[in-house]
Amino acid sequence: MSAESLHASATELLTAWTPETNSDHSLREAFLAFLGSAPRGCLREHAPGHITASAIVLSHDRRDILLTLHPRVGRWIQLGGHCEPEDKTVQDAALREAVEESGIPGLILTPGLYGAQAHPITCSLGVPTRHLDLLFEIVAPPGAVPVRSSESTDLRWWPVDGLPPGADVLLPVRGRK
């Protein structure tokens, strides 16, 4: 069952993740506690909150990051979205979302969890909820040209050290590739 495999993958990723800050350690523990109480917490049907899969899509040289101007959020953010019943793992969901939203074939997912974030949002459920984002680093092939999908107001590469004002992105830190 997809809910079970998604839940297992999220739990395994968080358990293996070694956060670099105390706040990330607290977030990790909160996510694990959430998963311990929500067997279907990786699916959007879980209205109090649900695990989502986000992609930090970097250029092949890791100098630029691909961001979407999200129509619902109104800010530049990383690509990503809900886990779907056909996704076996949260990693699969992140890669699927990255390809769908970027239009870039040949994206490569870096193993392991990149980070985590929590966001209050009114998503497609139409009610206030929480997105408990698991983030993954995904690297684009050289010369990748993004193609905006209907899920984005705008889509473009930004220098990692020159993000647009108000961007809500967890940037690479020392120790990450």
Backbone as JSON, one array per atom type, in Angstrom:
{
  "sequence": "MSAESLHASATELLTAWTPETNSDHSLREAFLAFLGSAPRGCLREHAPGHITASAIVLSHDRRDILLTLHPRVGRWIQLGGHCEPEDKTVQDAALREAVEESGIPGLILTPGLYGAQAHPITCSLGVPTRHLDLLFEIVAPPGAVPVRSSESTDLRWWPVDGLPPGADVLLPVRGRK",
  "N": [[0.83, -1.19, 0.0], [0.51, 2.22, -0.79], [0.35, 4.36, 1.1], [1.56, 3.2, 3.29], [4.18, 2.58, 2.33], [5.12, 5.14, 1.69], [5.0, 6.34, 4.23], [6.84, 4.72, 5.6], [9.19, 5.34, 4.16], [9.48, 8.09, 4.72], [9.83, 8.02, 7.49], [12.2, 6.5, 7.68], [14.01, 8.2, 6.33], [14.01, 10.51, 7.98], [14.89, 9.41, 10.39], [17.47, 8.64, 9.72], [18.62, 11.08, 9.16], [20.93, 13.56, 10.09], [20.64, 16.34, 11.67], [21.97, 19.7, 11.34], [21.6, 21.82, 13.03], [20.21, 22.94, 16.19], [17.53, 23.7, 16.0], [16.74, 22.36, 13.67], [17.06, 19.77, 14.6], [15.01, 19.67, 16.5], [12.84, 20.01, 14.79], [13.05, 17.67, 13.29], [12.47, 15.74, 15.29], [9.83, 16.49, 15.88], [8.57, 15.97, 13.41], [8.95, 13.18, 13.29], [7.42, 12.42, 15.53], [4.92, 13.27, 14.64], [4.59, 11.51, 12.45], [4.51, 9.14, 13.87], [2.0, 9.25, 14.95], [0.28, 9.42, 12.84], [-0.61, 7.38, 10.56], [-1.41, 7.7, 7.88], [-0.28, 10.05, 7.2], [1.3, 10.96, 5.11], [-0.19, 11.51, 2.97], [-2.3, 13.79, 1.2], [-4.91, 13.77, 2.06], [-4.91, 13.76, 4.8], [-5.98, 15.97, 6.75], [-5.16, 17.61, 9.09], [-2.47, 18.03, 8.65], [0.28, 17.19, 6.5], [2.93, 15.21, 5.14], [5.03, 16.56, 2.69], [6.77, 16.66, -0.46], [9.69, 18.14, -1.42], [11.86, 19.77, -3.79], [15.08, 20.82, -4.05], [16.29, 22.12, -6.63], [19.2, 22.21, -8.26], [21.59, 23.75, -10.47], [23.87, 22.04, -12.7], [26.43, 22.72, -11.84], [25.94, 23.6, -9.34], [25.64, 26.3, -8.78], [23.4, 27.76, -9.31], [19.91, 27.94, -8.5], [16.75, 26.51, -9.1], [13.73, 28.12, -9.06], [10.22, 28.48, -8.37], [7.63, 30.79, -8.96], [5.15, 30.69, -7.0], [1.7, 30.35, -7.52], [-0.33, 30.2, -5.53], [1.0, 30.64, -3.1], [2.44, 32.97, -3.59], [5.11, 33.68, -3.54], [8.62, 33.23, -4.32], [9.64, 29.97, -4.37], [10.97, 26.65, -3.64], [10.64, 23.83, -5.87], [8.07, 21.32, -5.77], [5.66, 19.26, -3.95], [2.59, 17.56, -3.14], [2.64, 14.17, -1.97], [1.67, 11.44, -3.92], [-0.75, 8.78, -4.39], [0.42, 6.88, -6.14], [3.14, 7.12, -5.75], [5.94, 5.47, -4.49], [7.85, 6.12, -2.59], [8.86, 8.97, -0.58], [11.0, 10.22, -1.76], [10.64, 9.47, -4.44], [8.34, 10.94, -4.96], [9.32, 13.58, -4.72], [11.16, 13.71, -6.86], [9.43, 13.2, -9.03], [7.71, 15.45, -8.82], [9.6, 17.49, -9.28], [10.38, 17.0, -11.95], [7.88, 17.26, -13.26], [7.22, 19.95, -12.65], [9.4, 21.41, -13.58], [9.94, 20.63, -16.17], [12.26, 19.5, -17.0], [14.16, 16.91, -18.25], [16.08, 14.07, -17.07], [16.93, 14.71, -14.47], [18.79, 14.38, -11.43], [18.6, 12.78, -8.39], [20.02, 13.43, -5.3], [21.17, 11.16, -2.88], [19.6, 10.74, 0.34], [18.28, 12.91, 2.94], [17.86, 16.35, 2.46], [16.91, 18.45, 3.98], [14.39, 19.91, 6.16], [11.22, 21.52, 6.47], [8.46, 23.36, 7.85], [5.25, 24.49, 6.98], [2.49, 26.61, 7.36], [-0.51, 26.45, 5.52], [-3.14, 26.92, 3.13], [-3.98, 24.52, 1.2], [-4.72, 22.47, -1.66], [-6.78, 21.15, -0.41], [-8.47, 23.04, 0.56], [-8.79, 23.93, 3.12], [-7.28, 25.31, 6.1], [-4.08, 23.97, 6.78], [-1.07, 22.1, 7.42], [1.99, 21.92, 5.76], [4.41, 19.6, 5.9], [7.37, 19.63, 5.0], [9.66, 17.56, 3.38], [12.83, 17.86, 2.18], [14.79, 17.52, -0.77], [17.88, 17.29, -2.48], [18.31, 17.92, -5.84], [19.89, 17.55, -8.9], [20.37, 19.22, -11.92], [20.96, 18.38, -15.37], [23.81, 19.48, -17.4], [23.21, 22.49, -19.2], [20.45, 22.52, -18.89], [17.16, 23.51, -19.56], [14.51, 25.08, -18.17], [10.94, 24.55, -18.31], [8.05, 26.22, -17.9], [5.27, 25.1, -16.05], [1.68, 24.64, -15.71], [1.38, 24.9, -13.03], [2.77, 27.01, -12.06], [3.45, 30.5, -11.75], [5.7, 31.76, -12.64], [8.97, 30.66, -13.57], [12.31, 30.14, -12.93], [15.95, 30.19, -13.12], [18.02, 31.1, -10.4], [20.85, 32.78, -9.04], [22.54, 31.12, -6.4], [23.56, 32.77, -4.46], [22.09, 35.06, -4.87], [19.25, 35.41, -4.49], [15.74, 36.16, -5.13], [13.97, 38.88, -3.48], [12.2, 37.98, -0.53], [12.14, 35.28, -1.06], [11.58, 31.92, -0.11], [13.52, 29.68, 0.79], [15.51, 26.91, 1.6], [18.79, 27.13, 1.72], [21.89, 25.73, 0.38], [24.31, 24.64, 2.75], [27.47, 24.71, 4.52], [29.14, 21.58, 4.39], [27.26, 20.27, 2.94], [26.98, 19.0, -0.34]],
  "CA": [[0.0, 0.0, 0.0], [1.3, 3.43, -0.95], [0.44, 5.12, 2.35], [2.53, 2.51, 4.15], [5.55, 2.74, 1.82], [5.48, 6.55, 1.86], [5.23, 6.54, 5.66], [8.1, 4.04, 5.94], [10.32, 6.07, 3.59], [9.63, 9.33, 5.47], [10.37, 7.66, 8.8], [13.6, 6.1, 7.48], [14.8, 9.39, 5.99], [14.15, 11.36, 9.16], [15.69, 8.69, 11.38], [18.86, 8.65, 9.26], [19.07, 12.46, 8.99], [21.67, 14.18, 11.18], [20.49, 17.79, 11.5], [23.14, 20.51, 11.66], [21.26, 22.85, 14.01], [19.26, 22.51, 17.22], [16.16, 23.88, 15.51], [16.47, 21.26, 12.75], [16.91, 18.57, 15.42], [13.66, 19.75, 17.06], [11.92, 19.78, 13.68], [13.14, 16.23, 13.0], [11.73, 15.03, 16.33], [8.41, 16.8, 15.7], [8.11, 15.22, 12.24], [8.86, 11.76, 13.67], [6.26, 12.28, 16.42], [3.75, 13.36, 13.77], [4.45, 10.25, 11.7], [4.13, 8.11, 14.83], [0.57, 9.35, 15.27], [-0.49, 9.6, 11.61], [-0.21, 6.38, 9.57], [-1.69, 8.18, 6.52], [0.18, 11.43, 7.22], [2.04, 11.35, 3.9], [-1.16, 11.78, 1.91], [-2.97, 15.08, 1.38], [-6.19, 13.55, 2.73], [-4.74, 13.96, 6.24], [-6.22, 17.42, 6.82], [-4.41, 18.39, 10.08], [-1.14, 18.26, 8.12], [0.78, 16.04, 5.76], [4.28, 15.26, 4.59], [5.13, 16.92, 1.29], [8.09, 16.36, -1.03], [10.22, 19.32, -2.1], [13.08, 19.58, -4.55], [16.03, 21.91, -4.22], [16.87, 21.8, -7.95], [20.42, 22.99, -8.51], [22.25, 23.57, -11.76], [24.89, 20.99, -12.65], [27.6, 23.22, -11.09], [25.4, 23.99, -8.04], [25.73, 27.75, -8.6], [22.07, 28.33, -9.47], [18.79, 27.15, -7.97], [15.53, 26.72, -9.87], [12.61, 28.47, -8.19], [8.93, 28.76, -8.97], [6.79, 31.81, -8.34], [3.97, 29.86, -6.75], [0.5, 31.19, -7.61], [-1.1, 30.19, -4.28], [1.84, 31.17, -2.03], [2.79, 34.33, -3.96], [6.54, 33.91, -3.33], [9.54, 32.31, -4.99], [9.91, 28.82, -3.51], [11.48, 25.47, -4.32], [9.64, 22.98, -6.51], [7.62, 20.22, -4.93], [4.23, 19.17, -3.72], [2.01, 16.43, -2.41], [2.88, 12.78, -2.32], [0.5, 10.87, -4.59], [-0.88, 7.34, -4.11], [1.3, 6.05, -6.97], [4.53, 7.27, -5.31], [6.34, 4.46, -3.51], [8.63, 6.77, -1.53], [8.84, 10.43, -0.62], [12.01, 10.59, -2.75], [9.98, 9.34, -5.74], [7.43, 12.09, -5.09], [10.12, 14.79, -4.96], [11.69, 13.66, -8.23], [8.27, 13.36, -9.93], [7.3, 16.85, -8.76], [10.65, 18.3, -9.91], [10.28, 16.83, -13.41], [6.62, 17.85, -13.7], [7.2, 21.41, -12.51], [10.52, 22.04, -14.28], [10.01, 20.22, -17.56], [13.64, 19.11, -17.3], [14.44, 15.48, -18.15], [17.42, 13.69, -16.63], [17.29, 15.21, -13.14], [19.43, 13.35, -10.59], [18.34, 12.95, -6.97], [21.11, 13.11, -4.4], [20.63, 10.33, -1.79], [19.48, 11.3, 1.68], [17.43, 14.07, 3.17], [18.54, 17.64, 2.39], [16.43, 19.26, 5.09], [12.95, 19.86, 6.45], [10.56, 22.78, 6.78], [7.03, 23.27, 8.1], [4.58, 25.68, 6.47], [1.03, 26.68, 7.4], [-0.98, 26.75, 4.16], [-4.41, 26.39, 2.66], [-3.6, 23.89, -0.07], [-5.83, 22.01, -2.49], [-7.88, 20.68, 0.44], [-9.36, 24.17, 0.77], [-8.85, 24.27, 4.55], [-5.94, 25.51, 6.64], [-3.37, 22.75, 7.13], [0.38, 22.26, 7.52], [2.85, 21.11, 4.89], [5.62, 19.18, 6.57], [8.21, 19.43, 3.82], [10.95, 16.88, 3.34], [13.53, 18.45, 1.04], [15.8, 16.7, -1.42], [18.71, 17.96, -3.48], [18.2, 17.34, -7.17], [20.83, 18.26, -9.76], [19.99, 19.24, -13.33], [22.07, 18.13, -16.29], [24.33, 20.7, -18.01], [22.39, 23.08, -20.26], [19.03, 22.3, -18.64], [16.29, 24.66, -19.79], [13.2, 24.81, -17.56], [9.71, 24.87, -19.04], [7.03, 26.51, -16.9], [4.03, 24.33, -16.11], [0.49, 25.38, -15.26], [1.44, 25.02, -11.58], [3.68, 28.09, -11.72], [3.29, 31.8, -12.38], [6.99, 31.98, -13.31], [9.95, 29.62, -13.25], [13.61, 30.58, -13.45], [17.18, 29.96, -12.37], [18.53, 32.22, -9.62], [22.13, 32.47, -8.39], [22.36, 30.72, -5.0], [23.88, 33.93, -3.62], [21.35, 36.22, -5.35], [17.83, 35.05, -4.58], [14.83, 37.3, -5.14], [13.46, 39.26, -2.16], [11.06, 37.21, -0.05], [12.23, 33.86, -1.4], [11.54, 31.04, 1.06], [14.29, 28.54, 0.31], [16.59, 26.42, 2.45], [19.97, 27.13, 0.86], [22.99, 24.84, 0.75], [25.22, 25.1, 3.81], [28.72, 23.95, 4.59], [28.93, 20.18, 4.71], [26.46, 19.7, 1.86], [27.68, 19.08, -1.63]],
  "C": [[0.87, 1.25, 0.0], [1.45, 4.22, 0.34], [1.49, 4.51, 3.27], [3.95, 2.71, 3.65], [6.02, 4.19, 1.92], [5.82, 6.84, 3.31], [6.57, 5.93, 6.07], [9.29, 4.83, 5.39], [10.55, 7.38, 4.34], [10.28, 9.06, 6.82], [11.85, 7.3, 8.69], [14.48, 7.31, 7.19], [15.05, 10.26, 7.21], [15.01, 10.7, 10.24], [17.17, 8.74, 11.01], [19.46, 10.05, 9.18], [19.77, 12.95, 10.26], [21.59, 15.7, 11.0], [21.73, 18.55, 11.98], [22.87, 21.57, 12.73], [20.29, 22.29, 15.04], [17.82, 22.65, 16.74], [15.79, 22.78, 14.51], [16.3, 19.94, 13.51], [15.5, 18.54, 16.02], [12.61, 19.47, 15.98], [11.88, 18.29, 13.32], [12.31, 15.43, 14.01], [10.22, 15.27, 16.22], [7.83, 16.04, 14.51], [7.96, 13.74, 12.58], [7.68, 11.51, 14.6], [4.97, 12.35, 15.61], [3.53, 12.04, 13.04], [4.04, 9.1, 12.62], [2.65, 8.11, 15.16], [-0.32, 9.42, 14.03], [-0.06, 8.6, 10.54], [-0.45, 6.81, 8.12], [-1.23, 9.64, 6.36], [1.02, 11.86, 6.04], [1.1, 11.67, 2.75], [-1.95, 13.05, 2.23], [-4.32, 14.95, 2.07], [-6.12, 13.79, 4.24], [-4.78, 15.47, 6.51], [-5.44, 18.18, 7.89], [-3.0, 18.75, 9.62], [-0.68, 17.03, 7.39], [2.2, 16.3, 5.27], [4.18, 15.64, 3.12], [6.59, 16.73, 0.85], [8.57, 17.56, -1.83], [11.59, 19.03, -2.72], [13.88, 20.88, -4.6], [16.78, 21.57, -5.51], [18.01, 22.77, -8.2], [20.93, 22.75, -9.91], [23.38, 22.55, -11.6], [26.12, 21.41, -11.85], [27.22, 23.74, -9.7], [25.52, 25.5, -7.75], [24.35, 28.41, -8.63], [21.03, 27.37, -8.92], [17.54, 27.51, -8.78], [14.38, 26.97, -8.9], [11.35, 28.73, -9.01], [8.27, 29.9, -8.22], [5.42, 31.14, -8.2], [2.71, 30.72, -6.73], [-0.3, 31.26, -6.3], [-0.32, 30.87, -3.15], [2.24, 32.62, -2.3], [4.24, 34.68, -3.72], [7.33, 32.92, -4.19], [9.89, 31.21, -3.99], [10.51, 27.68, -4.34], [10.32, 24.71, -4.97], [9.21, 21.89, -5.53], [6.13, 20.22, -4.74], [3.83, 17.93, -2.95], [2.54, 15.09, -2.9], [1.57, 12.24, -2.91], [0.44, 9.37, -4.31], [0.05, 6.45, -4.94], [2.78, 6.17, -6.6], [4.85, 6.2, -4.28], [7.07, 5.07, -2.32], [8.49, 8.28, -1.64], [9.88, 10.93, -1.63], [11.41, 10.53, -4.16], [9.07, 10.53, -5.99], [8.2, 13.36, -5.4], [10.65, 14.82, -6.39], [10.57, 13.84, -9.25], [7.84, 14.82, -9.98], [8.32, 17.74, -9.48], [10.57, 18.21, -11.43], [9.01, 17.49, -13.93], [6.68, 19.37, -13.71], [8.32, 22.12, -13.26], [10.53, 21.75, -15.77], [11.39, 19.74, -17.98], [13.79, 17.59, -17.16], [15.84, 15.25, -17.6], [17.86, 14.27, -15.31], [17.83, 14.06, -12.29], [19.21, 13.7, -9.12], [19.56, 12.54, -6.17], [20.55, 12.29, -3.24], [20.58, 11.08, -0.47], [18.6, 12.53, 1.73], [18.28, 15.34, 3.18], [18.18, 18.51, 3.58], [14.94, 19.1, 5.28], [12.46, 21.25, 6.79], [9.09, 22.51, 7.06], [6.38, 24.58, 7.69], [3.08, 25.6, 6.74], [0.53, 27.1, 6.01], [-2.43, 26.28, 4.01], [-4.11, 25.84, 1.28], [-4.86, 23.45, -0.81], [-6.98, 21.41, -1.69], [-8.91, 21.78, 0.67], [-9.54, 24.57, 2.23], [-7.43, 24.5, 5.05], [-5.34, 24.18, 7.12], [-1.89, 23.09, 7.32], [1.03, 21.35, 6.47], [4.13, 20.85, 5.66], [6.56, 18.7, 5.47], [9.46, 18.63, 4.12], [11.61, 17.34, 2.06], [14.65, 17.54, 0.56], [16.58, 17.55, -2.4], [18.59, 17.19, -4.78], [19.06, 18.2, -8.09], [20.39, 18.1, -11.22], [21.2, 18.93, -14.2], [22.58, 19.46, -16.88], [23.39, 21.18, -19.13], [20.89, 22.93, -20.07], [18.24, 23.6, -18.81], [14.92, 24.34, -19.2], [12.05, 25.26, -18.46], [8.61, 25.03, -18.0], [5.79, 25.66, -17.14], [2.86, 25.2, -15.65], [0.47, 25.57, -13.75], [2.28, 26.22, -11.12], [3.31, 29.38, -12.45], [4.55, 32.15, -13.17], [7.94, 30.9, -12.81], [11.28, 30.08, -13.81], [14.75, 30.19, -12.52], [17.56, 31.24, -11.65], [19.9, 31.83, -9.07], [21.87, 32.13, -6.91], [22.63, 31.9, -4.07], [23.14, 35.2, -4.06], [19.87, 35.92, -5.54], [16.94, 36.28, -4.57], [14.35, 37.63, -3.73], [12.24, 38.41, -1.79], [11.1, 35.73, -0.38], [12.29, 33.03, -0.12], [12.19, 29.72, 0.68], [15.37, 28.18, 1.33], [17.82, 26.23, 1.55], [21.01, 26.12, 1.31], [23.85, 25.48, 1.84], [26.48, 24.25, 3.77], [28.44, 22.52, 5.0], [28.04, 19.5, 3.7], [27.25, 19.87, 0.59], [27.17, 20.22, -2.45]]
}
